Amino acid sequence: MKTIIEPFKIKAIEPIRQTTVKEREAHLEEAGYNLFLVHARNVLIDLLSDSGTSAMSTEQWAALMRGDESYAGSESFYRMRRVVQNIFGFRHVIPAHQGRAAERILFSVMCKPGDVVPSNTHFDTTRANIEFVGARAVDLPIPEAADTQARLPFKGNMDVEALRKLIVEVTPARIPLIMVTVTNNSAGGQPVSMANLRAVRAAADEFGVPLYIDACRFAENAYFIKLREPGYECRTPKQIAQEMFSLGDGCTFSAKKDAFANIGGFLATNSDSLAELEKNLLILTEGFPTYGGLAGRDLEAIGVGLEEVLHEDYLQYRIASTGYLGRRIADHGVPIVEPPGAHAIYIDAGRMLPHIPRAQFPAQALVVELYRHAGIRSVEIGSVMFGENATHELVRLAIPRRVYTQSHIDYVVEAILEVNDRREKIRGLQMTYEAKFLRHFTARFRPAA
């Protein structure tokens, strides 16, 4: 059968509200043309993020009732830890309220001013947490990833030769860890191959540097390996995930992605000494190590979600439905990052809007126009988010897990194609306010003169 169906039934609904173009224009002006500052009630289809926006299952909702809210020694923590250790394999599991909290603890403990942290591509919060402690984040994607139109199976890979060159140049003593993000969010949601992870592991061993995995979308990456990497077609997503993590010394994880949770995350490591330092900092800033800033019911939801996300029927639907959106708009002339990823479709706004100079933020201009035209909220992944480090001007359409149906996606397709038909009329923007760190969350704009 060619028709994509959701491998679930809808048991509860949340109404969404229609607005007019005139109303949306007023909301944009009030928000300084920054969609982060638009009230959610005024958004029709919300593709701003797939983080914390998933629909939980009946099993997850049932698990909430088991939540043990004990301050110390919560049974909910031990149930979650058993699931995490079964999949990820790390000895120490340190919960945190979300992924960036785990990142902050990791880099505060492992990094010092002058250090360098290489990655296939750092996401915005990862980079900010590294820079906040005085270290430098370096992106080392494969050269082929620079071409958004190239259709490669694993465009999220790290350039291993560039990694070796960097380590020799700055010396291993200044590189506290190597980080690989799966899937590679900032590079278009592209997967990383097992062969590339093994090559990075070999380089890490060669120079005595720990390897950490940013595991936010590990299940989606595992399924891409199953589909695209020879030798893995008969392996289950769980078995592939277990092999991926066996190559790391630790990981950070936002449970708001591939665990279907609305909040939560964790830091994991095999190092007893690092775990002790990390738990001490956790107590200072997040909470006791058996709750880490989370309610027991949230720990329960994470444990169930981690098991559900590895179901093959779900992963098949997830990747097929995202690919459906990508192919529908790309086949009608909208330039996207090829091939489509799993959690999002990335429109290449630089190609779509060549008349808008980079200084006038073409991707942010497209984000604004999609909302103005159809009430769709998306996010800029370009010069607003990364400043001078931006390599492309992308618009990310991040699809919440188990939330929207195919008719919602067809509406998104129709809206994008209508905007594309009159793309020459879209104007650029001027930034009127920016914060020192993570400016895209709170920046304000006005239409360019």
Order of alpha helices (4+ residues) and beta strands (2+ residues): alpha-beta-alpha-alpha-beta-alpha-beta-alpha-beta-alpha-beta-alpha-beta-alpha-alpha-beta-beta-alpha-alpha-alpha-beta-alpha-alpha-beta-beta-alpha-beta-alpha-beta-beta
